[in-house]
């Protein structure tokens, strides 16, 4: 899932589950995601973050277990409802100079840096 978002011009931002909620909110406010993908272990945390970061428009369930009511499943989304020939995909995708992924790393005394 790291590089797949770049196929549609999106940026992947993996999050460290060991960070405190306030730290995650700070990161999410910096990168302003529209979508957060989480499995069953972290879905409730993702749901709580969605209430604190209004830019998150969609939560996507990425687990083998059935998705909660009203939540889209990653597997259902990638399966699609219709046949997609991929026409126009290249126009959406990131180019060589676009950011494809953002990693946040801890630096001195609980601050976080974007790399």
C-alpha positions as CSV (number, residue, x, y, z in Angstrom):
1,X,0.0,0.0,0.0
2,X,3.0,2.4,0.2
3,X,3.3,3.2,-3.4
4,X,-0.1,2.4,-4.8
5,X,-1.6,5.8,-3.9
6,X,0.9,7.5,-6.2
7,X,-0.8,5.8,-9.1
8,X,-3.7,8.2,-8.6
9,X,-1.6,11.2,-7.6
10,X,-2.1,10.7,-3.8
11,X,0.6,10.6,-1.2
12,X,1.1,7.7,1.2
13,X,1.8,8.7,4.9
14,X,2.4,5.6,7.1
15,X,1.8,6.4,10.8
16,X,3.6,5.0,13.8
17,X,1.0,3.4,16.1
18,X,3.4,3.9,19.0
19,X,2.8,7.7,19.0
20,X,0.4,9.3,21.4
21,X,-2.9,10.5,20.1
22,X,-1.8,14.2,20.4
23,X,1.3,13.4,18.3
24,X,-0.8,11.6,15.6
25,X,-3.1,14.6,15.5
26,X,-0.2,16.9,15.0
27,X,1.1,14.8,12.1
28,X,-2.3,14.5,10.5
29,X,-2.9,18.2,10.8
30,X,0.4,18.7,9.0
31,X,-0.3,16.4,6.1
32,X,-4.1,16.9,5.9
33,X,-5.2,13.4,4.7
34,X,-8.5,12.9,3.1
35,X,-8.4,9.1,3.7
36,X,-7.1,6.9,6.5
37,X,-6.8,3.2,6.1
38,X,-6.7,1.1,9.2
39,X,-7.1,-2.6,10.2
40,X,-9.2,-3.9,13.1
41,X,-6.4,-3.3,15.7
42,X,-6.2,0.4,15.0
43,X,-9.7,1.2,13.6
44,X,-11.1,2.7,16.7
45,X,-8.0,4.9,17.1
46,X,-8.5,6.0,13.5
47,X,-12.1,6.8,14.2
48,X,-11.1,8.9,17.2
49,X,-8.5,10.7,15.0
50,X,-11.2,11.4,12.4
51,X,-13.2,13.4,15.0
52,X,-10.1,15.5,15.9
53,X,-8.8,16.0,12.3
54,X,-11.7,17.3,10.1
55,X,-9.7,16.9,6.9
56,X,-10.1,13.1,7.2
57,X,-13.2,12.5,5.0
58,X,-13.1,8.7,4.8
59,X,-12.0,5.8,6.9
60,X,-11.2,2.6,5.0
61,X,-11.3,-0.9,6.7
62,X,-8.3,-3.0,5.7
63,X,-8.8,-6.3,7.5
64,X,-9.9,-9.8,6.7
65,X,-12.8,-9.4,9.2
66,X,-16.0,-7.9,8.0
67,X,-16.1,-4.1,7.9
68,X,-18.2,-2.3,10.5
69,X,-21.6,-1.0,9.3
70,X,-21.3,2.1,7.1
71,X,-17.5,1.6,6.6
72,X,-16.0,0.9,3.2
73,X,-13.7,-2.1,2.9
74,X,-10.3,-1.8,1.1
75,X,-10.9,-5.2,-0.6
76,X,-14.3,-4.1,-1.9
77,X,-12.9,-0.8,-3.1
78,X,-10.0,-2.4,-5.1
79,X,-12.3,-5.0,-6.5
80,X,-14.5,-2.3,-7.9
81,X,-18.1,-2.5,-9.1
82,X,-17.3,-2.4,-12.8
83,X,-14.6,-3.5,-15.1
84,X,-11.9,-0.7,-15.2
85,X,-9.6,-0.6,-18.2
86,X,-7.3,1.8,-16.6
87,X,-7.8,4.4,-19.3
88,X,-6.7,7.8,-18.0
89,X,-4.8,6.4,-15.1
90,X,-1.5,7.8,-16.3
91,X,-3.0,11.3,-16.2
92,X,-3.9,10.9,-12.5
93,X,-0.6,9.4,-11.4
94,X,2.3,11.2,-9.8
95,X,5.2,12.3,-12.0
96,X,8.9,11.7,-11.3
97,X,9.2,14.9,-9.3
98,X,6.1,14.5,-7.2
99,X,6.1,13.4,-3.6
100,X,5.0,9.7,-3.4
101,X,5.4,9.1,0.4
102,X,6.0,11.1,3.5
103,X,7.7,9.5,6.5
104,X,7.5,11.3,9.9
105,X,10.4,10.5,12.2
106,X,11.0,11.4,15.8
107,X,13.7,13.9,16.5
108,X,15.0,15.5,19.7
109,X,12.6,15.6,22.6
110,X,9.3,14.4,21.2
111,X,9.3,16.7,18.2
112,X,8.5,15.1,14.8
113,X,10.1,15.9,11.5
114,X,8.9,15.2,8.0
115,X,11.4,13.4,5.7
